């Protein structure tokens, strides 16, 4: 019996030693085994997008508010000045990243500014453009100055989703160069100094004598799909040097774009 007990004890000791050895080996293996690295995120290749037939603001229609900055006290603007711009644009996406593109176009821009009991004497022959106050005499109830330009707009564009710009945020900065094709004033509803109507007389006068032929303006635009807002600031004055105050037209408004 004693021999059997001794033999069983020896077997148990041997099994315990083997278990400890196996456990140590497993722990060492677990410690030595390197952790699996997370798969690297694949970078999107923007150059392989299919842009066939995508709409990208080839047509732009803009309307909004316009005024003059740096206006002296001698000029009395009133009401809501307004502008209207219509452009046809060609868009050229960058091959390496078509989220970016350059657009070049042609179009027409116009400005309408209203004056309070004041006439802009664009047909005078004097050296300086006269802004004549007429509050104390017969005058027009409504009086405005209109300028029209043929323009070439240029934009650097960015679209978050270049494959479907109809459902994407779009941003653009640029400039436009224009040449003046028309300048005229228009007065309506002739009345006396107390505001009484005399008749429905309308007077329109045309002259570019006092205006710069070229205009240069900085532009910016933010859109989502077909609708957005735009702003512009004319760097040079529409009035010639030494012919009148050096004002700077600025505007903000709504843009509808597409095609």
CORNORMO-V5174 format. One record per residue. N is the residue number from 1. RES is the residue in one small letter. PSI is psi in degrees with one decimal (* if undefined). OMEGA is omega as a letter, one per 40 degrees, with the letter a starting at -180 (999 if undefined). D_LAST is the distance of its C-alpha to the last C-alpha in whole Angstrom. Layout:
[[N;RES;PSI;OMEGA;D_LAST] [N;RES;PSI;OMEGA;D_LAST]]
This chain:
[[1;x;-42.1;a;102] [2;x;-39.2;a;102] [3;x;-36.9;a;101] [4;x;-42.7;a;98] [5;x;-43.7;i;97] [6;x;-40.7;a;97] [7;x;-42.8;i;95] [8;x;-40.0;i;92] [9;x;-40.0;a;92] [10;x;-38.7;i;91] [11;x;-42.2;a;89] [12;x;-40.4;i;87] [13;x;-39.6;i;87] [14;x;-40.8;i;86] [15;x;-40.0;i;83] [16;x;-41.9;i;82] [17;x;-40.4;i;82] [18;x;-38.2;i;79] [19;x;-41.9;i;77] [20;x;-38.3;i;77] [21;x;-44.2;i;76] [22;x;-41.6;a;73] [23;x;-42.1;i;72] [24;x;-41.5;i;72] [25;x;-41.4;i;70] [26;x;-41.9;i;68] [27;x;-40.5;i;67] [28;x;-39.9;i;67] [29;x;-40.7;a;64] [30;x;-38.4;i;62] [31;x;-38.7;a;62] [32;x;-24.4;a;62] [33;x;120.7;a;59] [34;x;149.0;i;56] [35;x;144.4;i;53] [36;x;128.2;a;50] [37;x;144.0;i;47] [38;x;141.0;a;43] [39;x;135.7;a;41] [40;x;138.1;i;39] [41;x;126.1;a;35] [42;x;128.4;a;33] [43;x;134.1;a;30] [44;x;133.8;i;27] [45;x;95.6;a;26] [46;x;-23.7;a;22] [47;x;-12.9;a;22] [48;x;12.6;i;22] [49;x;147.6;i;19] [50;x;108.3;a;17] [51;x;15.1;a;13] [52;x;123.8;i;13] [53;x;10.4;a;9] [54;x;142.9;i;8] [55;x;138.2;i;5] [56;x;58.1;i;6] [57;x;48.2;i;6] [58;x;-19.4;i;5] [59;x;134.3;i;6] [60;x;131.9;i;9] [61;x;123.3;a;12] [62;x;136.2;i;15] [63;x;145.9;i;18] [64;x;-161.0;a;22] [65;x;142.0;i;25] [66;x;143.8;i;27] [67;x;-178.5;i;30] [68;x;136.1;i;33] [69;x;157.4;i;34] [70;x;44.6;a;38] [71;x;127.2;i;39] [72;x;166.6;a;42] [73;x;-18.2;a;45] [74;x;-10.9;i;45] [75;x;127.2;a;41] [76;x;85.0;i;41] [77;x;150.6;i;37] [78;x;166.3;i;37] [79;x;-163.8;a;34] [80;x;100.5;i;31] [81;x;152.7;a;29] [82;x;160.8;i;25] [83;x;158.8;i;22] [84;x;123.5;i;19] [85;x;139.1;i;17] [86;x;124.0;a;14] [87;x;146.8;i;12] [88;x;126.5;a;10] [89;x;147.2;i;10] [90;x;131.6;a;11] [91;x;132.7;a;11] [92;x;96.3;a;14] [93;x;149.4;i;15] [94;x;135.9;a;19] [95;x;-38.6;a;21] [96;x;-24.9;a;23] [97;x;89.7;a;21] [98;x;2.9;i;17] [99;x;-27.7;i;17] [100;x;144.2;i;18] [101;x;162.7;i;16] [102;x;133.9;a;16] [103;x;140.2;a;14] [104;x;139.1;a;15] [105;x;-173.0;i;14] [106;x;156.4;i;15] [107;x;-166.5;a;16] [108;x;135.8;i;18] [109;x;145.3;a;20] [110;x;153.2;a;23] [111;x;136.4;i;26] [112;x;115.8;i;28] [113;x;137.9;a;31] [114;x;146.2;a;34] [115;x;144.6;a;38] [116;x;106.1;i;41] [117;x;46.6;a;44] [118;x;140.3;i;43] [119;x;140.2;i;42] [120;x;110.0;a;40] [121;x;73.4;a;42] [122;x;-13.8;a;40] [123;x;3.7;i;42] [124;x;166.1;i;45] [125;x;5.4;i;47] [126;x;168.0;a;48] [127;x;-38.2;a;47] [128;x;143.2;i;45] [129;x;126.0;a;43] [130;x;131.3;i;44] [131;x;94.7;a;43] [132;x;126.7;i;46] [133;x;130.9;a;47] [134;x;20.8;a;48] [135;x;-28.3;a;49] [136;x;16.4;i;53] [137;x;-179.3;i;52] [138;x;141.6;a;50] [139;x;171.8;i;46] [140;x;140.0;i;43] [141;x;-40.5;i;42] [142;x;131.7;a;38] [143;x;130.6;a;37] [144;x;157.7;i;34] [145;x;130.2;a;33] [146;x;129.9;i;30] [147;x;139.0;a;28] [148;x;136.0;a;25] [149;x;145.2;i;24] [150;x;128.0;a;22] [151;x;155.1;i;20] [152;x;104.0;i;19] [153;x;146.1;i;17] [154;x;135.4;a;17] [155;x;143.2;i;16] [156;x;119.1;a;18] [157;x;154.2;i;16] [158;x;128.1;i;17] [159;x;131.0;i;15] [160;x;-34.6;i;18] [161;x;87.6;a;16] [162;x;-17.6;i;14] [163;x;-24.3;a;14] [164;x;79.1;a;12] [165;x;-11.1;i;10] [166;x;-13.6;i;10] [167;x;49.7;a;13] [168;x;150.5;i;14] [169;x;138.5;a;16] [170;x;140.3;a;15] [171;x;144.4;a;17] [172;x;140.1;i;17] [173;x;149.5;a;20] [174;x;-153.2;a;20] [175;x;163.2;i;21] [176;x;138.4;i;21] [177;x;132.3;a;23] [178;x;158.5;i;24] [179;x;134.0;a;26] [180;x;128.0;i;28] [181;x;-15.2;i;28] [182;x;142.8;i;29] [183;x;125.3;i;32] [184;x;158.5;i;33] [185;x;154.7;i;35] [186;x;122.7;i;36] [187;x;138.7;a;38] [188;x;146.9;i;39] [189;x;88.2;a;42] [190;x;127.1;a;45] [191;x;163.8;i;47] [192;x;179.5;a;51] [193;x;-18.2;i;51] [194;x;0.3;i;52] [195;x;3.5;i;49] [196;x;136.1;a;50] [197;x;130.0;i;48] [198;x;-46.2;i;50] [199;x;176.8;a;47] [200;x;33.1;a;43] [201;x;137.8;i;43] [202;x;133.8;i;40] [203;x;128.0;i;40] [204;x;128.0;i;37] [205;x;138.2;a;38] [206;x;132.4;i;36] [207;x;138.4;i;37] [208;x;14.5;a;35] [209;x;-42.9;a;39] [210;x;4.8;a;39] [211;x;146.3;i;35] [212;x;137.3;i;34] [213;x;-31.1;a;31] [214;x;144.6;i;29] [215;x;146.0;i;28] [216;x;124.4;a;27] [217;x;143.0;i;25] [218;x;142.9;a;24] [219;x;157.3;i;21] [220;x;151.3;a;20] [221;x;139.9;i;17] [222;x;128.3;a;17] [223;x;156.2;i;14] [224;x;116.4;a;14] [225;x;-128.7;a;11] [226;x;-9.0;a;9] [227;x;143.6;i;13] [228;x;-172.1;i;15] [229;x;154.5;a;18] [230;x;161.8;i;18] [231;x;153.0;i;22] [232;x;149.6;i;23] [233;x;121.7;a;26] [234;x;122.8;a;28] [235;x;-43.4;i;30] [236;x;158.3;a;32] [237;x;143.3;i;34] [238;x;-19.6;i;32] [239;x;134.8;a;36] [240;x;151.5;i;38] [241;x;140.3;i;41] [242;x;13.7;i;44] [243;x;-3.2;a;43] [244;x;-179.3;a;42] [245;x;142.3;a;41] [246;x;83.2;i;38] [247;x;164.2;a;36] [248;x;108.0;i;32] [249;x;139.6;i;29] [250;x;150.2;a;27] [251;x;158.0;i;25] [252;x;143.7;a;23] [253;x;-165.6;a;20] [254;x;143.3;i;17] [255;x;133.6;i;14] [256;x;123.7;a;11] [257;x;161.3;i;7] [258;x;-160.9;a;4] [259;x;*;999;0]]
